[in-house]
Amino acid sequence: MKSHCLSIYAGILASSLSFVGCQQIALQDEQALVAQSSENKSPNILWIITDDQRPDSVSAYNQIMYGTEHSPLGYVESPNIDKLAQEGTFFVNAFSNSPVCGPSRGSMLSGRYPFRNGHYAFELTHQNPDVVKPTVSQTIRDAGYQTSVFGKEDSYIFKWGPGQGFHDANLFDYKVHFKHDLQKNDKGDLFGKALYGDVNGTPVMQGYTENVVYPNGDKKSYFIQRHNAQLTADDKSAMAEVNEEFDLLRAYTRTNTGLILAGENPQPAEKTVDAYIVREFQNFLQNADKPFKTSWGKEAQGADTNKPQYMQLGFHLPHTPVLPPKTIRDRFKKKTYKLPAYDRGDTAKLPAQLKEIQKAGDVYPMTYEEKQKAIQDYYAFCAHGDNLIGQAVESFKEYSKANGQEYLIIFTIGDHGWHLGEQGINAKFGPWAQSVSNAAIVVSSNKSLVPADAVYRDLVEFVDFAPTVLSAAGLDLEQDKFDYLDGYDLVDVYHQKRAKREYVLGEINVISGPRAYLHTDRFRFSMRTRPFNNWVNESQLGKDLHWPLSAPVEDVEMTLYDLEKDPGERDNVAYREDYAALANWFRHKLGNIVMGDGRVEVDWSKANSYHVSNFSAGADDKKADIPQELIPKG
């Protein structure tokens, strides 16, 4: 174990980027003229990420995968995303490296697998340990870009205070957060908030409130949970009124009751919190090189046209609370959806760890009408997002055209997915397809770089987005200092400059303890990686790392699905006699990779306490060389 509790991480990778101007441009004038140069090789870059979005909410995806514009469950709308797909390349098998927001976004922004950045859950990670590398936004800023983020970023990468906490790590030059800027200033619709009181000068948690903002500016707030106290009659009465007013469907059959799975947004389409995210994105671009006021009256400065732009646009939708605006919701209420196949026998075949996840998101006891409502409003909310994405993309392209700049757009369809009844849940968190199988669209103004109306069907991963961004910015990723990146530039992948990846990886430690997964085209495997459920602490660093390889097979809690026979992942065959040898092969393949090929574990409560494991260095060879005799016939 390596522990340096007093050392301070000081290195942010420095890299350089040359701007090519028109003919002979004096060095002192180059920075000012680069944005106007038609020969500028530093494109503006926009990375769009939605939250909890299933790829089957996109018609173009369904057409490619299923031969029909609608989801296997039913009706969807996505004309703007469909148009974006026609302009670029659709990566239809892009897998999330962790099925929950914090570690998925931390992995994307760092370009590293969760098992290589030590970020498995909602730990308050920071950049102090000397094993940590800079984020995409920090590296590209050092390369000359102005960086900004709008909406939800939430990578859970903070600054060592000193001490652990929600300390801003200055990952971006300009930031508008959906919660801390927009909702805080009543630019939103219906949202939850932790409420703190003051006791002798010390903030004390009082509970969680729900807050409604009406179109006329009126507000309503009430507790949905009081700390060390019961809800009052007024709390319950206010909640009941809001439930009825906006036709809310709250979870009542799962661990996290009260979660809003469906309902009508209090605001019209142009005033939802996601609409305000886009409005602030547009304000920043439309007020380039001049001051402006945000929608809540704060003084701000528009985009710097002397620099290329790196922009992240993070939508909150379709994350809970699922609240499409009325105009869109009314259309979807008329649709009837097919409910995913599931019965309690499916759960009976799961190990205890995944039974706990099923329990946490259980929707099986809900009525048919409630299940329909949850699906209708989910896809309606995605349709609202489609409208907003279309607006944002056009504004970004207009800005780039006005400043004579090339552009690159990456749209990550969901930081992970969402189940609408598959495996009996309305949630994520699992190793199943609806949790981790997503898609992405990449568009470039340079069609020789990223062709239009193209499809890439082989496996890619979310760790590929970081090298795609950095390569587009002109950085040479073959340099040793970028060896930490786990993914590949998707442009190189499409043009077959990288070997085909034969599996995807991921890991999570939320709800029921640490679990990793490895998926190939045909098989989906997952298992427990540690014998405990807590986030790793200093006393556990580097201990029992061989456990998933040597523990009794029942303790490792494996799942194995054969998609050729079971495309819905309902029949766990890991402990069937005819699949036992194959499950053991996957156990050792995955275990050697995530436990012994650069595994990083960090005690984030300390300044610089971590362990790196390399007992099976090189195990992550991207090859799934399964001995054919292990695959059952028939």
PEMORA-V350726 format. One record per residue. N is the residue number from 1. SS is DSSP state (a for helix, b for strand, c for the rest). PSI is psi in whole degrees, 0 to 359 (NA if undefined). NEAR is the number of other ideal C-beta (glycine too) atoms within 10 Angstrom. Layout:
# PEMORA-V350726
n = [N & N]
ss = [SS & SS]
psi = [PSI & PSI]
near = [NEAR & NEAR]
This chain:
# PEMORA-V350726
n = [1 & 2 & 3 & 4 & 5 & 6 & 7 & 8 & 9 & 10 & 11 & 12 & 13 & 14 & 15 & 16 & 17 & 18 & 19 & 20 & 21 & 22 & 23 & 24 & 25 & 26 & 27 & 28 & 29 & 30 & 31 & 32 & 33 & 34 & 35 & 36 & 37 & 38 & 39 & 40 & 41 & 42 & 43 & 44 & 45 & 46 & 47 & 48 & 49 & 50 & 51 & 52 & 53 & 54 & 55 & 56 & 57 & 58 & 59 & 60 & 61 & 62 & 63 & 64 & 65 & 66 & 67 & 68 & 69 & 70 & 71 & 72 & 73 & 74 & 75 & 76 & 77 & 78 & 79 & 80 & 81 & 82 & 83 & 84 & 85 & 86 & 87 & 88 & 89 & 90 & 91 & 92 & 93 & 94 & 95 & 96 & 97 & 98 & 99 & 100 & 101 & 102 & 103 & 104 & 105 & 106 & 107 & 108 & 109 & 110 & 111 & 112 & 113 & 114 & 115 & 116 & 117 & 118 & 119 & 120 & 121 & 122 & 123 & 124 & 125 & 126 & 127 & 128 & 129 & 130 & 131 & 132 & 133 & 134 & 135 & 136 & 137 & 138 & 139 & 140 & 141 & 142 & 143 & 144 & 145 & 146 & 147 & 148 & 149 & 150 & 151 & 152 & 153 & 154 & 155 & 156 & 157 & 158 & 159 & 160 & 161 & 162 & 163 & 164 & 165 & 166 & 167 & 168 & 169 & 170 & 171 & 172 & 173 & 174 & 175 & 176 & 177 & 178 & 179 & 180 & 181 & 182 & 183 & 184 & 185 & 186 & 187 & 188 & 189 & 190 & 191 & 192 & 193 & 194 & 195 & 196 & 197 & 198 & 199 & 200 & 201 & 202 & 203 & 204 & 205 & 206 & 207 & 208 & 209 & 210 & 211 & 212 & 213 & 214 & 215 & 216 & 217 & 218 & 219 & 220 & 221 & 222 & 223 & 224 & 225 & 226 & 227 & 228 & 229 & 230 & 231 & 232 & 233 & 234 & 235 & 236 & 237 & 238 & 239 & 240 & 241 & 242 & 243 & 244 & 245 & 246 & 247 & 248 & 249 & 250 & 251 & 252 & 253 & 254 & 255 & 256 & 257 & 258 & 259 & 260 & 261 & 262 & 263 & 264 & 265 & 266 & 267 & 268 & 269 & 270 & 271 & 272 & 273 & 274 & 275 & 276 & 277 & 278 & 279 & 280 & 281 & 282 & 283 & 284 & 285 & 286 & 287 & 288 & 289 & 290 & 291 & 292 & 293 & 294 & 295 & 296 & 297 & 298 & 299 & 300 & 301 & 302 & 303 & 304 & 305 & 306 & 307 & 308 & 309 & 310 & 311 & 312 & 313 & 314 & 315 & 316 & 317 & 318 & 319 & 320 & 321 & 322 & 323 & 324 & 325 & 326 & 327 & 328 & 329 & 330 & 331 & 332 & 333 & 334 & 335 & 336 & 337 & 338 & 339 & 340 & 341 & 342 & 343 & 344 & 345 & 346 & 347 & 348 & 349 & 350 & 351 & 352 & 353 & 354 & 355 & 356 & 357 & 358 & 359 & 360 & 361 & 362 & 363 & 364 & 365 & 366 & 367 & 368 & 369 & 370 & 371 & 372 & 373 & 374 & 375 & 376 & 377 & 378 & 379 & 380 & 381 & 382 & 383 & 384 & 385 & 386 & 387 & 388 & 389 & 390 & 391 & 392 & 393 & 394 & 395 & 396 & 397 & 398 & 399 & 400 & 401 & 402 & 403 & 404 & 405 & 406 & 407 & 408 & 409 & 410 & 411 & 412 & 413 & 414 & 415 & 416 & 417 & 418 & 419 & 420 & 421 & 422 & 423 & 424 & 425 & 426 & 427 & 428 & 429 & 430 & 431 & 432 & 433 & 434 & 435 & 436 & 437 & 438 & 439 & 440 & 441 & 442 & 443 & 444 & 445 & 446 & 447 & 448 & 449 & 450 & 451 & 452 & 453 & 454 & 455 & 456 & 457 & 458 & 459 & 460 & 461 & 462 & 463 & 464 & 465 & 466 & 467 & 468 & 469 & 470 & 471 & 472 & 473 & 474 & 475 & 476 & 477 & 478 & 479 & 480 & 481 & 482 & 483 & 484 & 485 & 486 & 487 & 488 & 489 & 490 & 491 & 492 & 493 & 494 & 495 & 496 & 497 & 498 & 499 & 500 & 501 & 502 & 503 & 504 & 505 & 506 & 507 & 508 & 509 & 510 & 511 & 512 & 513 & 514 & 515 & 516 & 517 & 518 & 519 & 520 & 521 & 522 & 523 & 524 & 525 & 526 & 527 & 528 & 529 & 530 & 531 & 532 & 533 & 534 & 535 & 536 & 537 & 538 & 539 & 540 & 541 & 542 & 543 & 544 & 545 & 546 & 547 & 548 & 549 & 550 & 551 & 552 & 553 & 554 & 555 & 556 & 557 & 558 & 559 & 560 & 561 & 562 & 563 & 564 & 565 & 566 & 567 & 568 & 569 & 570 & 571 & 572 & 573 & 574 & 575 & 576 & 577 & 578 & 579 & 580 & 581 & 582 & 583 & 584 & 585 & 586 & 587 & 588 & 589 & 590 & 591 & 592 & 593 & 594 & 595 & 596 & 597 & 598 & 599 & 600 & 601 & 602 & 603 & 604 & 605 & 606 & 607 & 608 & 609 & 610 & 611 & 612 & 613 & 614 & 615 & 616 & 617 & 618 & 619 & 620 & 621 & 622 & 623 & 624 & 625 & 626 & 627 & 628 & 629 & 630 & 631 & 632 & 633 & 634]
ss = [c & b & b & c & c & c & c & c & c & c & c & c & c & c & c & c & c & c & c & c & c & c & c & c & c & c & a & a & a & a & a & a & a & a & a & a & c & c & c & c & c & c & c & b & b & b & b & b & b & c & c & c & c & c & a & a & a & c & a & a & a & a & a & a & a & a & c & c & c & c & c & c & c & c & c & c & c & c & a & a & a & a & a & a & a & a & a & c & b & b & b & b & b & b & b & c & c & c & c & c & a & a & a & a & a & a & a & a & a & a & c & c & c & a & a & a & a & c & c & c & c & c & c & c & b & b & c & c & c & c & c & c & c & c & c & a & a & a & a & a & a & a & c & c & c & b & b & b & b & b & b & c & c & c & c & c & b & b & c & c & c & c & c & c & c & c & c & c & c & c & c & c & c & b & b & b & b & a & a & a & a & a & a & a & a & c & c & c & c & b & b & b & b & b & b & b & b & b & b & c & c & b & b & b & b & b & b & b & b & b & b & b & b & c & c & c & c & c & b & b & b & b & b & b & b & b & c & c & b & c & c & c & a & a & a & a & a & a & a & a & a & a & a & a & a & c & c & c & b & b & c & c & c & c & c & c & c & c & c & b & b & b & c & b & c & c & c & c & a & a & a & c & a & a & a & a & a & a & a & a & a & a & a & a & a & a & c & c & c & c & b & b & b & c & c & c & c & c & b & b & b & c & c & c & c & c & c & c & b & b & b & b & b & b & c & c & c & c & c & c & c & c & c & b & c & a & a & a & a & a & a & a & c & c & c & c & c & c & c & c & c & c & c & a & a & a & a & a & c & c & c & a & a & a & a & a & a & a & a & a & c & b & c & c & c & c & c & a & a & a & a & a & a & a & a & a & a & a & a & a & a & a & a & a & a & a & a & a & a & a & a & a & a & a & a & a & a & a & a & a & a & a & c & c & c & c & b & b & b & b & b & b & b & c & c & c & c & c & c & c & c & a & a & a & b & c & c & c & c & c & c & c & a & a & a & a & b & b & b & b & b & b & b & b & c & c & c & c & c & c & c & c & c & b & b & b & c & c & c & b & b & c & c & a & a & a & a & a & a & a & a & a & c & c & c & c & c & c & c & a & a & a & c & c & c & c & c & c & c & a & a & a & a & a & c & c & c & c & c & c & c & c & c & b & b & b & b & b & b & c & c & c & c & b & b & b & b & b & b & c & c & c & b & b & b & b & b & b & c & c & c & c & c & c & c & c & c & c & c & c & c & c & c & c & c & c & a & a & a & a & c & c & c & c & c & c & c & c & b & b & b & b & c & c & c & c & c & c & c & c & c & c & c & c & c & c & a & a & a & a & a & a & a & a & a & a & a & a & a & a & a & a & a & a & a & a & c & c & b & b & b & b & c & c & c & c & c & c & b & b & b & b & b & c & c & c & c & c & c & c & c & c & c & c & c & c & c & a & a & a & c & c & c & c]
psi = [139 & 123 & 118 & 79 & 347 & 345 & 150 & 129 & 126 & 348 & 116 & 127 & 128 & 136 & 161 & 152 & 129 & 133 & 129 & 117 & 189 & 116 & 230 & 108 & 130 & 143 & 320 & 340 & 351 & 318 & 323 & 330 & 347 & 322 & 336 & 352 & 126 & 346 & 7 & 126 & 14 & 90 & 151 & 142 & 127 & 124 & 112 & 132 & 123 & 175 & 121 & 23 & 128 & 141 & 339 & 5 & 358 & 121 & 319 & 323 & 313 & 322 & 319 & 315 & 326 & 353 & 17 & 153 & 345 & 161 & 157 & 340 & 335 & 208 & 135 & 160 & 130 & 53 & 325 & 319 & 323 & 318 & 318 & 319 & 323 & 335 & 350 & 209 & 131 & 115 & 99 & 355 & 64 & 121 & 134 & 142 & 3 & 129 & 45 & 153 & 302 & 301 & 331 & 313 & 324 & 322 & 315 & 313 & 335 & 340 & 24 & 146 & 152 & 323 & 353 & 353 & 1 & 23 & 103 & 348 & 221 & 35 & 146 & 81 & 163 & 176 & 20 & 321 & 141 & 3 & 349 & 141 & 163 & 160 & 167 & 314 & 324 & 318 & 318 & 331 & 319 & 339 & 5 & 0 & 148 & 134 & 142 & 155 & 138 & 130 & 237 & 120 & 295 & 48 & 353 & 39 & 113 & 187 & 141 & 122 & 318 & 150 & 156 & 139 & 182 & 59 & 126 & 125 & 6 & 51 & 341 & 153 & 323 & 137 & 132 & 113 & 139 & 328 & 308 & 346 & 305 & 299 & 325 & 329 & 27 & 28 & 84 & 202 & 280 & 123 & 156 & 158 & 137 & 133 & 129 & 143 & 178 & 123 & 107 & 41 & 2 & 129 & 132 & 131 & 126 & 335 & 197 & 133 & 159 & 137 & 130 & 129 & 123 & 159 & 330 & 3 & 349 & 154 & 151 & 136 & 140 & 156 & 138 & 349 & 127 & 139 & 120 & 32 & 158 & 155 & 144 & 169 & 322 & 320 & 310 & 322 & 317 & 318 & 318 & 321 & 317 & 321 & 315 & 319 & 322 & 17 & 47 & 139 & 111 & 142 & 137 & 359 & 9 & 176 & 313 & 82 & 156 & 345 & 134 & 109 & 345 & 157 & 174 & 134 & 135 & 339 & 156 & 169 & 327 & 1 & 15 & 166 & 325 & 327 & 322 & 327 & 313 & 322 & 318 & 325 & 315 & 321 & 319 & 319 & 319 & 346 & 38 & 136 & 20 & 159 & 154 & 171 & 136 & 173 & 343 & 12 & 7 & 139 & 134 & 169 & 133 & 179 & 142 & 108 & 354 & 354 & 148 & 152 & 133 & 116 & 132 & 130 & 106 & 109 & 147 & 327 & 156 & 32 & 152 & 147 & 130 & 102 & 80 & 149 & 153 & 317 & 324 & 319 & 322 & 327 & 317 & 337 & 340 & 353 & 147 & 132 & 151 & 130 & 136 & 146 & 132 & 144 & 170 & 339 & 331 & 315 & 327 & 335 & 357 & 152 & 166 & 321 & 316 & 337 & 324 & 321 & 320 & 318 & 321 & 331 & 19 & 128 & 4 & 318 & 352 & 157 & 163 & 316 & 321 & 319 & 319 & 315 & 318 & 320 & 315 & 310 & 329 & 308 & 329 & 319 & 321 & 323 & 323 & 317 & 322 & 316 & 315 & 321 & 319 & 317 & 315 & 317 & 317 & 320 & 320 & 317 & 322 & 318 & 314 & 318 & 317 & 334 & 14 & 38 & 145 & 167 & 158 & 133 & 129 & 125 & 110 & 111 & 87 & 131 & 347 & 188 & 204 & 133 & 139 & 37 & 342 & 139 & 16 & 20 & 154 & 90 & 190 & 227 & 346 & 175 & 5 & 167 & 314 & 343 & 323 & 349 & 109 & 203 & 167 & 152 & 133 & 128 & 136 & 147 & 341 & 99 & 344 & 338 & 308 & 105 & 154 & 152 & 42 & 157 & 134 & 120 & 343 & 172 & 133 & 168 & 162 & 338 & 351 & 342 & 320 & 308 & 332 & 316 & 310 & 323 & 319 & 329 & 357 & 8 & 142 & 100 & 356 & 349 & 146 & 330 & 349 & 14 & 339 & 342 & 128 & 342 & 188 & 152 & 122 & 335 & 316 & 321 & 313 & 320 & 13 & 36 & 0 & 146 & 145 & 132 & 131 & 357 & 164 & 159 & 159 & 166 & 152 & 152 & 73 & 140 & 304 & 21 & 177 & 134 & 136 & 159 & 152 & 123 & 135 & 184 & 323 & 326 & 146 & 121 & 144 & 158 & 161 & 141 & 341 & 150 & 359 & 167 & 345 & 165 & 137 & 138 & 176 & 326 & 344 & 350 & 127 & 2 & 142 & 33 & 341 & 358 & 311 & 345 & 338 & 346 & 159 & 141 & 328 & 327 & 336 & 347 & 59 & 153 & 143 & 127 & 134 & 100 & 339 & 328 & 342 & 68 & 339 & 3 & 55 & 343 & 97 & 114 & 10 & 330 & 13 & 143 & 319 & 345 & 0 & 316 & 322 & 317 & 321 & 323 & 313 & 321 & 314 & 327 & 307 & 317 & 317 & 327 & 302 & 340 & 333 & 6 & 70 & 22 & 133 & 128 & 135 & 137 & 97 & 350 & 351 & 162 & 320 & 61 & 115 & 170 & 138 & 127 & 128 & 38 & 345 & 49 & 135 & 358 & 330 & 77 & 2 & 12 & 133 & 72 & 72 & 123 & 126 & 331 & 346 & 343 & 117 & 143 & 151 & NA]
near = [14 & 13 & 16 & 15 & 11 & 7 & 12 & 13 & 18 & 8 & 11 & 14 & 17 & 10 & 20 & 10 & 16 & 12 & 19 & 13 & 19 & 13 & 6 & 5 & 16 & 8 & 7 & 7 & 10 & 15 & 14 & 12 & 16 & 26 & 24 & 15 & 19 & 8 & 12 & 20 & 16 & 25 & 22 & 27 & 27 & 24 & 23 & 26 & 27 & 29 & 24 & 26 & 26 & 29 & 23 & 24 & 28 & 29 & 21 & 23 & 26 & 19 & 15 & 16 & 18 & 12 & 7 & 10 & 16 & 17 & 24 & 12 & 20 & 17 & 19 & 23 & 22 & 25 & 13 & 19 & 27 & 19 & 15 & 23 & 27 & 14 & 19 & 23 & 23 & 28 & 26 & 23 & 20 & 26 & 25 & 27 & 29 & 33 & 31 & 22 & 20 & 23 & 31 & 29 & 27 & 26 & 31 & 28 & 27 & 27 & 28 & 24 & 28 & 28 & 29 & 26 & 25 & 25 & 29 & 29 & 22 & 16 & 21 & 16 & 26 & 24 & 23 & 24 & 24 & 15 & 18 & 23 & 22 & 23 & 24 & 26 & 27 & 21 & 26 & 26 & 20 & 16 & 20 & 20 & 23 & 20 & 23 & 21 & 25 & 28 & 29 & 25 & 20 & 22 & 27 & 20 & 24 & 20 & 16 & 21 & 13 & 11 & 9 & 19 & 11 & 10 & 14 & 10 & 16 & 13 & 22 & 21 & 17 & 17 & 17 & 27 & 17 & 26 & 16 & 12 & 20 & 25 & 21 & 14 & 14 & 11 & 23 & 25 & 25 & 24 & 20 & 18 & 15 & 11 & 16 & 13 & 11 & 9 & 9 & 5 & 5 & 8 & 9 & 10 & 12 & 18 & 18 & 15 & 17 & 21 & 17 & 20 & 21 & 14 & 10 & 5 & 7 & 9 & 9 & 16 & 12 & 19 & 21 & 17 & 17 & 16 & 14 & 7 & 10 & 10 & 16 & 12 & 8 & 10 & 18 & 14 & 12 & 19 & 19 & 12 & 13 & 18 & 14 & 9 & 14 & 19 & 15 & 22 & 21 & 15 & 21 & 13 & 15 & 22 & 14 & 11 & 9 & 15 & 18 & 21 & 25 & 27 & 22 & 20 & 29 & 22 & 22 & 13 & 17 & 13 & 19 & 26 & 24 & 30 & 23 & 27 & 27 & 23 & 21 & 23 & 25 & 18 & 19 & 24 & 21 & 15 & 15 & 18 & 11 & 9 & 9 & 14 & 11 & 18 & 15 & 14 & 7 & 11 & 8 & 14 & 14 & 16 & 23 & 15 & 19 & 17 & 19 & 29 & 27 & 30 & 26 & 28 & 25 & 24 & 27 & 24 & 29 & 27 & 19 & 21 & 24 & 27 & 28 & 29 & 24 & 17 & 12 & 21 & 22 & 12 & 14 & 23 & 16 & 8 & 16 & 10 & 22 & 11 & 16 & 20 & 10 & 19 & 10 & 9 & 9 & 19 & 20 & 9 & 16 & 18 & 21 & 11 & 22 & 24 & 15 & 16 & 27 & 24 & 16 & 17 & 24 & 19 & 25 & 17 & 10 & 20 & 8 & 8 & 9 & 17 & 21 & 18 & 22 & 20 & 26 & 23 & 28 & 28 & 27 & 31 & 29 & 30 & 25 & 24 & 27 & 23 & 19 & 25 & 22 & 18 & 16 & 23 & 22 & 13 & 18 & 22 & 17 & 13 & 22 & 23 & 11 & 14 & 20 & 16 & 21 & 19 & 21 & 25 & 26 & 24 & 23 & 25 & 27 & 29 & 30 & 30 & 27 & 25 & 24 & 23 & 21 & 24 & 26 & 23 & 27 & 26 & 29 & 27 & 24 & 31 & 25 & 26 & 21 & 25 & 30 & 29 & 23 & 29 & 26 & 26 & 26 & 30 & 22 & 22 & 17 & 14 & 13 & 6 & 17 & 24 & 15 & 12 & 12 & 15 & 14 & 18 & 12 & 14 & 21 & 26 & 25 & 29 & 26 & 28 & 25 & 28 & 23 & 27 & 26 & 24 & 19 & 28 & 22 & 19 & 21 & 12 & 19 & 7 & 10 & 6 & 15 & 19 & 10 & 18 & 22 & 23 & 24 & 21 & 21 & 25 & 20 & 15 & 24 & 20 & 12 & 10 & 10 & 17 & 11 & 10 & 21 & 15 & 24 & 23 & 24 & 29 & 26 & 32 & 25 & 21 & 21 & 22 & 21 & 25 & 27 & 27 & 27 & 22 & 24 & 17 & 14 & 13 & 22 & 24 & 23 & 29 & 28 & 23 & 24 & 21 & 15 & 15 & 13 & 11 & 19 & 23 & 14 & 16 & 8 & 17 & 22 & 14 & 14 & 13 & 20 & 14 & 17 & 25 & 16 & 10 & 17 & 6 & 14 & 10 & 14 & 21 & 22 & 25 & 26 & 25 & 25 & 18 & 15 & 10 & 11 & 14 & 10 & 16 & 20 & 19 & 15 & 22 & 21 & 24 & 15 & 15 & 8 & 11 & 21 & 16 & 13 & 22 & 22 & 15 & 19 & 26 & 21 & 13 & 21 & 25 & 24 & 19 & 22 & 29 & 22 & 20 & 19 & 21 & 23 & 20 & 24 & 26 & 24 & 22 & 13 & 18 & 21 & 21 & 20 & 23 & 21 & 16 & 19 & 11 & 13 & 20 & 11 & 11 & 18 & 21 & 13 & 14 & 12 & 18 & 9 & 16 & 9 & 7 & 9 & 14 & 16 & 14 & 6 & 4]
